[in-house]
Amino acid sequence: MKEFQCGSLVPGCQWQTRHAEEAEVMRRAVEHMRETHGETVIRETMVEAIRSRVTNHRENA
């Protein structure tokens, strides 16, 4: 399971997402950046910043 916590990029933001596929986490994160943080243009540097903060999430057993 992959996870992105927006607060790791935008201090104070509590939004997070998880999905089995990194591509879906990235899609959701980009959508969130547009809708919540007003990013109208998502540059490659933003994509790289998001991707570098996607982590593996382990479910509690």
mmCIF file as gemmi writes it, N, C-alpha and C atoms, coordinates in Angstrom:
data_model
loop_
_atom_site.group_PDB
_atom_site.id
_atom_site.type_symbol
_atom_site.label_atom_id
_atom_site.label_alt_id
_atom_site.label_comp_id
_atom_site.label_asym_id
_atom_site.label_entity_id
_atom_site.label_seq_id
_atom_site.pdbx_PDB_ins_code
_atom_site.Cartn_x
_atom_site.Cartn_y
_atom_site.Cartn_z
_atom_site.occupancy
_atom_site.B_iso_or_equiv
_atom_site.pdbx_formal_charge
_atom_site.auth_seq_id
_atom_site.auth_asym_id
_atom_site.pdbx_PDB_model_num
ATOM 1 N N . MET Axp A 1 ? 0.85 -1.175 0 1 0 ? 1 A 1
ATOM 2 C CA . MET Axp A 1 ? 0 0 0 1 0 ? 1 A 1
ATOM 3 C C . MET Axp A 1 ? 0.895 1.238 0 1 0 ? 1 A 1
ATOM 4 N N . LYS Axp A 2 ? 0.626 2.169 -0.889 1 0 ? 2 A 1
ATOM 5 C CA . LYS Axp A 2 ? 1.369 3.425 -0.971 1 0 ? 2 A 1
ATOM 6 C C . LYS Axp A 2 ? 0.56 4.527 -0.289 1 0 ? 2 A 1
ATOM 7 N N . GLU Axp A 3 ? 1.268 5.509 0.261 1 0 ? 3 A 1
ATOM 8 C CA . GLU Axp A 3 ? 0.604 6.585 0.995 1 0 ? 3 A 1
ATOM 9 C C . GLU Axp A 3 ? 1.291 7.918 0.701 1 0 ? 3 A 1
ATOM 10 N N . PHE Axp A 4 ? 0.477 8.967 0.61 1 0 ? 4 A 1
ATOM 11 C CA . PHE Axp A 4 ? 0.997 10.329 0.51 1 0 ? 4 A 1
ATOM 12 C C . PHE Axp A 4 ? 0.293 11.172 1.556 1 0 ? 4 A 1
ATOM 13 N N . GLN Axp A 5 ? 1.079 11.881 2.361 1 0 ? 5 A 1
ATOM 14 C CA . GLN Axp A 5 ? 0.541 12.815 3.348 1 0 ? 5 A 1
ATOM 15 C C . GLN Axp A 5 ? 0.901 14.214 2.886 1 0 ? 5 A 1
ATOM 16 N N . CYS Axp A 6 ? -0.102 15 2.56 1 0 ? 6 A 1
ATOM 17 C CA . CYS Axp A 6 ? 0.135 16.323 2 1 0 ? 6 A 1
ATOM 18 C C . CYS Axp A 6 ? 0.937 17.213 2.945 1 0 ? 6 A 1
ATOM 19 N N . GLY Axp A 7 ? 0.766 17.041 4.232 1 0 ? 7 A 1
ATOM 20 C CA . GLY Axp A 7 ? 1.496 17.855 5.199 1 0 ? 7 A 1
ATOM 21 C C . GLY Axp A 7 ? 3.006 17.738 5.084 1 0 ? 7 A 1
ATOM 22 N N . SER Axp A 8 ? 3.48 16.675 4.445 1 0 ? 8 A 1
ATOM 23 C CA . SER Axp A 8 ? 4.923 16.539 4.227 1 0 ? 8 A 1
ATOM 24 C C . SER Axp A 8 ? 5.413 17.498 3.144 1 0 ? 8 A 1
ATOM 25 N N . LEU Axp A 9 ? 4.478 18.033 2.364 1 0 ? 9 A 1
ATOM 26 C CA . LEU Axp A 9 ? 4.801 18.992 1.306 1 0 ? 9 A 1
ATOM 27 C C . LEU Axp A 9 ? 4.236 20.375 1.612 1 0 ? 9 A 1
ATOM 28 N N . VAL Axp A 10 ? 3.017 20.406 2.137 1 0 ? 10 A 1
ATOM 29 C CA . VAL Axp A 10 ? 2.344 21.663 2.487 1 0 ? 10 A 1
ATOM 30 C C . VAL Axp A 10 ? 2.117 21.65 4 1 0 ? 10 A 1
ATOM 31 N N . PRO Axp A 11 ? 2.983 22.305 4.764 1 0 ? 11 A 1
ATOM 32 C CA . PRO Axp A 11 ? 2.864 22.283 6.222 1 0 ? 11 A 1
ATOM 33 C C . PRO Axp A 11 ? 1.458 22.67 6.695 1 0 ? 11 A 1
ATOM 34 N N . GLY Axp A 12 ? 0.939 21.867 7.615 1 0 ? 12 A 1
ATOM 35 C CA . GLY Axp A 12 ? -0.369 22.141 8.19 1 0 ? 12 A 1
ATOM 36 C C . GLY Axp A 12 ? -1.524 21.433 7.504 1 0 ? 12 A 1
ATOM 37 N N . CYS Axp A 13 ? -1.308 20.915 6.298 1 0 ? 13 A 1
ATOM 38 C CA . CYS Axp A 13 ? -2.385 20.213 5.595 1 0 ? 13 A 1
ATOM 39 C C . CYS Axp A 13 ? -2.497 18.8 6.158 1 0 ? 13 A 1
ATOM 40 N N . GLN Axp A 14 ? -3.699 18.396 6.521 1 0 ? 14 A 1
ATOM 41 C CA . GLN Axp A 14 ? -3.931 17.088 7.129 1 0 ? 14 A 1
ATOM 42 C C . GLN Axp A 14 ? -4.36 16.017 6.128 1 0 ? 14 A 1
ATOM 43 N N . TRP Axp A 15 ? -4.539 16.392 4.857 1 0 ? 15 A 1
ATOM 44 C CA . TRP Axp A 15 ? -5.03 15.459 3.842 1 0 ? 15 A 1
ATOM 45 C C . TRP Axp A 15 ? -4.019 14.356 3.575 1 0 ? 15 A 1
ATOM 46 N N . GLN Axp A 16 ? -4.546 13.148 3.375 1 0 ? 16 A 1
ATOM 47 C CA . GLN Axp A 16 ? -3.694 12.023 3.007 1 0 ? 16 A 1
ATOM 48 C C . GLN Axp A 16 ? -4.481 11.051 2.149 1 0 ? 16 A 1
ATOM 49 N N . THR Axp A 17 ? -3.768 10.23 1.408 1 0 ? 17 A 1
ATOM 50 C CA . THR Axp A 17 ? -4.412 9.219 0.583 1 0 ? 17 A 1
ATOM 51 C C . THR Axp A 17 ? -3.559 7.966 0.56 1 0 ? 17 A 1
ATOM 52 N N . ARG Axp A 18 ? -4.224 6.825 0.377 1 0 ? 18 A 1
ATOM 53 C CA . ARG Axp A 18 ? -3.549 5.53 0.275 1 0 ? 18 A 1
ATOM 54 C C . ARG Axp A 18 ? -4.173 4.742 -0.865 1 0 ? 18 A 1
ATOM 55 N N . HIS Axp A 19 ? -3.342 3.989 -1.539 1 0 ? 19 A 1
ATOM 56 C CA . HIS Axp A 19 ? -3.825 3.092 -2.591 1 0 ? 19 A 1
ATOM 57 C C . HIS Axp A 19 ? -2.742 2.064 -2.865 1 0 ? 19 A 1
ATOM 58 N N . ALA Axp A 20 ? -3.133 0.949 -3.419 1 0 ? 20 A 1
ATOM 59 C CA . ALA Axp A 20 ? -2.167 -0.102 -3.738 1 0 ? 20 A 1
ATOM 60 C C . ALA Axp A 20 ? -1.183 0.338 -4.814 1 0 ? 20 A 1
ATOM 61 N N . GLU Axp A 21 ? -1.637 1.198 -5.733 1 0 ? 21 A 1
ATOM 62 C CA . GLU Axp A 21 ? -0.792 1.611 -6.85 1 0 ? 21 A 1
ATOM 63 C C . GLU Axp A 21 ? -0.311 3.051 -6.687 1 0 ? 21 A 1
ATOM 64 N N . GLU Axp A 22 ? 0.983 3.249 -6.89 1 0 ? 22 A 1
ATOM 65 C CA . GLU Axp A 22 ? 1.563 4.586 -6.779 1 0 ? 22 A 1
ATOM 66 C C . GLU Axp A 22 ? 0.927 5.559 -7.77 1 0 ? 22 A 1
ATOM 67 N N . ALA Axp A 23 ? 0.601 5.077 -8.966 1 0 ? 23 A 1
ATOM 68 C CA . ALA Axp A 23 ? 0.005 5.952 -9.98 1 0 ? 23 A 1
ATOM 69 C C . ALA Axp A 23 ? -1.306 6.56 -9.49 1 0 ? 23 A 1
ATOM 70 N N . GLU Axp A 24 ? -2.111 5.787 -8.784 1 0 ? 24 A 1
ATOM 71 C CA . GLU Axp A 24 ? -3.38 6.302 -8.264 1 0 ? 24 A 1
ATOM 72 C C . GLU Axp A 24 ? -3.14 7.29 -7.126 1 0 ? 24 A 1
ATOM 73 N N . VAL Axp A 25 ? -2.157 7.024 -6.287 1 0 ? 25 A 1
ATOM 74 C CA . VAL Axp A 25 ? -1.8 7.974 -5.227 1 0 ? 25 A 1
ATOM 75 C C . VAL Axp A 25 ? -1.376 9.295 -5.859 1 0 ? 25 A 1
ATOM 76 N N . MET Axp A 26 ? -0.566 9.225 -6.9 1 0 ? 26 A 1
ATOM 77 C CA . MET Axp A 26 ? -0.107 10.43 -7.595 1 0 ? 26 A 1
ATOM 78 C C . MET Axp A 26 ? -1.283 11.193 -8.2 1 0 ? 26 A 1
ATOM 79 N N . ARG Axp A 27 ? -2.194 10.473 -8.852 1 0 ? 27 A 1
ATOM 80 C CA . ARG Axp A 27 ? -3.36 11.118 -9.468 1 0 ? 27 A 1
ATOM 81 C C . ARG Axp A 27 ? -4.179 11.856 -8.416 1 0 ? 27 A 1
ATOM 82 N N . ARG Axp A 28 ? -4.438 11.193 -7.301 1 0 ? 28 A 1
ATOM 83 C CA . ARG Axp A 28 ? -5.218 11.809 -6.225 1 0 ? 28 A 1
ATOM 84 C C . ARG Axp A 28 ? -4.5 13.019 -5.638 1 0 ? 28 A 1
ATOM 85 N N . ALA Axp A 29 ? -3.182 12.901 -5.469 1 0 ? 29 A 1
ATOM 86 C CA . ALA Axp A 29 ? -2.408 13.997 -4.887 1 0 ? 29 A 1
ATOM 87 C C . ALA Axp A 29 ? -2.418 15.221 -5.798 1 0 ? 29 A 1
ATOM 88 N N . VAL Axp A 30 ? -2.257 15.005 -7.096 1 0 ? 30 A 1
ATOM 89 C CA . VAL Axp A 30 ? -2.288 16.123 -8.045 1 0 ? 30 A 1
ATOM 90 C C . VAL Axp A 30 ? -3.665 16.776 -8.039 1 0 ? 30 A 1
ATOM 91 N N . GLU Axp A 31 ? -4.712 15.969 -8.024 1 0 ? 31 A 1
ATOM 92 C CA . GLU Axp A 31 ? -6.076 16.506 -7.96 1 0 ? 31 A 1
ATOM 93 C C . GLU Axp A 31 ? -6.259 17.343 -6.692 1 0 ? 31 A 1
ATOM 94 N N . HIS Axp A 32 ? -5.765 16.842 -5.57 1 0 ? 32 A 1
ATOM 95 C CA . HIS Axp A 32 ? -5.853 17.568 -4.298 1 0 ? 32 A 1
ATOM 96 C C . HIS Axp A 32 ? -5.113 18.902 -4.378 1 0 ? 32 A 1
ATOM 97 N N . MET Axp A 33 ? -3.92 18.895 -4.953 1 0 ? 33 A 1
ATOM 98 C CA . MET Axp A 33 ? -3.139 20.133 -5.073 1 0 ? 33 A 1
ATOM 99 C C . MET Axp A 33 ? -3.903 21.172 -5.885 1 0 ? 33 A 1
ATOM 100 N N . ARG Axp A 34 ? -4.58 20.735 -6.93 1 0 ? 34 A 1
ATOM 101 C CA . ARG Axp A 34 ? -5.365 21.66 -7.762 1 0 ? 34 A 1
ATOM 102 C C . ARG Axp A 34 ? -6.576 22.198 -7 1 0 ? 34 A 1
ATOM 103 N N . GLU Axp A 35 ? -7.346 21.283 -6.419 1 0 ? 35 A 1
ATOM 104 C CA . GLU Axp A 35 ? -8.623 21.661 -5.811 1 0 ? 35 A 1
ATOM 105 C C . GLU Axp A 35 ? -8.465 22.382 -4.474 1 0 ? 35 A 1
ATOM 106 N N . THR Axp A 36 ? -7.536 21.949 -3.658 1 0 ? 36 A 1
ATOM 107 C CA . THR Axp A 36 ? -7.418 22.485 -2.304 1 0 ? 36 A 1
ATOM 108 C C . THR Axp A 36 ? -6.402 23.61 -2.188 1 0 ? 36 A 1
ATOM 109 N N . HIS Axp A 37 ? -5.298 23.465 -2.891 1 0 ? 37 A 1
ATOM 110 C CA . HIS Axp A 37 ? -4.211 24.434 -2.741 1 0 ? 37 A 1
ATOM 111 C C . HIS Axp A 37 ? -4.095 25.395 -3.921 1 0 ? 37 A 1
ATOM 112 N N . GLY Axp A 38 ? -5.031 25.306 -4.871 1 0 ? 38 A 1
ATOM 113 C CA . GLY Axp A 38 ? -5.087 26.277 -5.957 1 0 ? 38 A 1
ATOM 114 C C . GLY Axp A 38 ? -3.968 26.192 -6.977 1 0 ? 38 A 1
ATOM 115 N N . GLU Axp A 39 ? -3.3 25.056 -7.046 1 0 ? 39 A 1
ATOM 116 C CA . GLU Axp A 39 ? -2.231 24.881 -8.04 1 0 ? 39 A 1
ATOM 117 C C . GLU Axp A 39 ? -2.878 24.666 -9.409 1 0 ? 39 A 1
ATOM 118 N N . THR Axp A 40 ? -2.787 25.652 -10.274 1 0 ? 40 A 1
ATOM 119 C CA . THR Axp A 40 ? -3.412 25.532 -11.593 1 0 ? 40 A 1
ATOM 120 C C . THR Axp A 40 ? -2.503 24.838 -12.596 1 0 ? 40 A 1
ATOM 121 N N . VAL Axp A 41 ? -1.2 24.962 -12.402 1 0 ? 41 A 1
ATOM 122 C CA . VAL Axp A 41 ? -0.228 24.295 -13.268 1 0 ? 41 A 1
ATOM 123 C C . VAL Axp A 41 ? 0.614 23.374 -12.396 1 0 ? 41 A 1
ATOM 124 N N . ILE Axp A 42 ? 0.603 22.104 -12.732 1 0 ? 42 A 1
ATOM 125 C CA . ILE Axp A 42 ? 1.399 21.132 -11.984 1 0 ? 42 A 1
ATOM 126 C C . ILE Axp A 42 ? 2.663 20.856 -12.799 1 0 ? 42 A 1
ATOM 127 N N . ARG Axp A 43 ? 3.742 21.445 -12.368 1 0 ? 43 A 1
ATOM 128 C CA . ARG Axp A 43 ? 5.024 21.289 -13.076 1 0 ? 43 A 1
ATOM 129 C C . ARG Axp A 43 ? 5.706 19.983 -12.682 1 0 ? 43 A 1
ATOM 130 N N . GLU Axp A 44 ? 6.668 19.582 -13.498 1 0 ? 44 A 1
ATOM 131 C CA . GLU Axp A 44 ? 7.409 18.349 -13.234 1 0 ? 44 A 1
ATOM 132 C C . GLU Axp A 44 ? 8.072 18.385 -11.856 1 0 ? 44 A 1
ATOM 133 N N . THR Axp A 45 ? 8.517 19.556 -11.432 1 0 ? 45 A 1
ATOM 134 C CA . THR Axp A 45 ? 9.141 19.657 -10.107 1 0 ? 45 A 1
ATOM 135 C C . THR Axp A 45 ? 8.143 19.335 -8.996 1 0 ? 45 A 1
ATOM 136 N N . MET Axp A 46 ? 6.871 19.718 -9.19 1 0 ? 46 A 1
ATOM 137 C CA . MET Axp A 46 ? 5.83 19.39 -8.211 1 0 ? 46 A 1
ATOM 138 C C . MET Axp A 46 ? 5.568 17.887 -8.209 1 0 ? 46 A 1
ATOM 139 N N . VAL Axp A 47 ? 5.486 17.299 -9.395 1 0 ? 47 A 1
ATOM 140 C CA . VAL Axp A 47 ? 5.277 15.853 -9.496 1 0 ? 47 A 1
ATOM 141 C C . VAL Axp A 47 ? 6.418 15.119 -8.791 1 0 ? 47 A 1
ATOM 142 N N . GLU Axp A 48 ? 7.642 15.553 -9.019 1 0 ? 48 A 1
ATOM 143 C CA . GLU Axp A 48 ? 8.799 14.933 -8.37 1 0 ? 48 A 1
ATOM 144 C C . GLU Axp A 48 ? 8.747 15.104 -6.854 1 0 ? 48 A 1
ATOM 145 N N . ALA Axp A 49 ? 8.315 16.279 -6.398 1 0 ? 49 A 1
ATOM 146 C CA . ALA Axp A 49 ? 8.211 16.531 -4.959 1 0 ? 49 A 1
ATOM 147 C C . ALA Axp A 49 ? 7.17 15.613 -4.323 1 0 ? 49 A 1
ATOM 148 N N . ILE Axp A 50 ? 6.051 15.429 -5.006 1 0 ? 50 A 1
ATOM 149 C CA . ILE Axp A 50 ? 5.014 14.521 -4.5 1 0 ? 50 A 1
ATOM 150 C C . ILE Axp A 50 ? 5.548 13.094 -4.497 1 0 ? 50 A 1
ATOM 151 N N . ARG Axp A 51 ? 6.089 12.661 -5.623 1 0 ? 51 A 1
ATOM 152 C CA . ARG Axp A 51 ? 6.576 11.278 -5.746 1 0 ? 51 A 1
ATOM 153 C C . ARG Axp A 51 ? 7.625 10.957 -4.676 1 0 ? 51 A 1
ATOM 154 N N . SER Axp A 52 ? 8.478 11.905 -4.38 1 0 ? 52 A 1
ATOM 155 C CA . SER Axp A 52 ? 9.528 11.651 -3.385 1 0 ? 52 A 1
ATOM 156 C C . SER Axp A 52 ? 8.961 11.494 -1.977 1 0 ? 52 A 1
ATOM 157 N N . ARG Axp A 53 ? 7.711 11.904 -1.786 1 0 ? 53 A 1
ATOM 158 C CA . ARG Axp A 53 ? 7.074 11.815 -0.469 1 0 ? 53 A 1
ATOM 159 C C . ARG Axp A 53 ? 6.056 10.68 -0.375 1 0 ? 53 A 1
ATOM 160 N N . VAL Axp A 54 ? 5.9 9.908 -1.436 1 0 ? 54 A 1
ATOM 161 C CA . VAL Axp A 54 ? 5.035 8.73 -1.395 1 0 ? 54 A 1
ATOM 162 C C . VAL Axp A 54 ? 5.803 7.64 -0.657 1 0 ? 54 A 1
ATOM 163 N N . THR Axp A 55 ? 5.162 7.095 0.362 1 0 ? 55 A 1
ATOM 164 C CA . THR Axp A 55 ? 5.816 6.089 1.194 1 0 ? 55 A 1
ATOM 165 C C . THR Axp A 55 ? 5.037 4.787 1.177 1 0 ? 55 A 1
ATOM 166 N N . ASN Axp A 56 ? 5.681 3.735 1.646 1 0 ? 56 A 1
ATOM 167 C CA . ASN Axp A 56 ? 5.001 2.454 1.828 1 0 ? 56 A 1
ATOM 168 C C . ASN Axp A 56 ? 4.259 2.506 3.152 1 0 ? 56 A 1
ATOM 169 N N . HIS Axp A 57 ? 2.999 2.125 3.127 1 0 ? 57 A 1
ATOM 170 C CA . HIS Axp A 57 ? 2.172 2.111 4.34 1 0 ? 57 A 1
ATOM 171 C C . HIS Axp A 57 ? 1.875 0.665 4.696 1 0 ? 57 A 1
ATOM 172 N N . ARG Axp A 58 ? 2.189 0.315 5.929 1 0 ? 58 A 1
ATOM 173 C CA . ARG Axp A 58 ? 1.894 -1.04 6.392 1 0 ? 58 A 1
ATOM 174 C C . ARG Axp A 58 ? 0.642 -1.012 7.247 1 0 ? 58 A 1
ATOM 175 N N . GLU Axp A 59 ? -0.301 -1.865 6.878 1 0 ? 59 A 1
ATOM 176 C CA . GLU Axp A 59 ? -1.531 -1.995 7.664 1 0 ? 59 A 1
ATOM 177 C C . GLU Axp A 59 ? -1.203 -2.685 8.981 1 0 ? 59 A 1
ATOM 178 N N . ASN Axp A 60 ? -1.882 -2.285 10.035 1 0 ? 60 A 1
ATOM 179 C CA . ASN Axp A 60 ? -1.709 -2.961 11.327 1 0 ? 60 A 1
ATOM 180 C C . ASN Axp A 60 ? -2.343 -4.332 11.262 1 0 ? 60 A 1
ATOM 181 N N . ALA Axp A 61 ? -1.648 -5.32 11.757 1 0 ? 61 A 1
ATOM 182 C CA . ALA Axp A 61 ? -2.151 -6.703 11.707 1 0 ? 61 A 1
ATOM 183 C C . ALA Axp A 61 ? -3.133 -6.958 12.814 1 0 ? 61 A 1
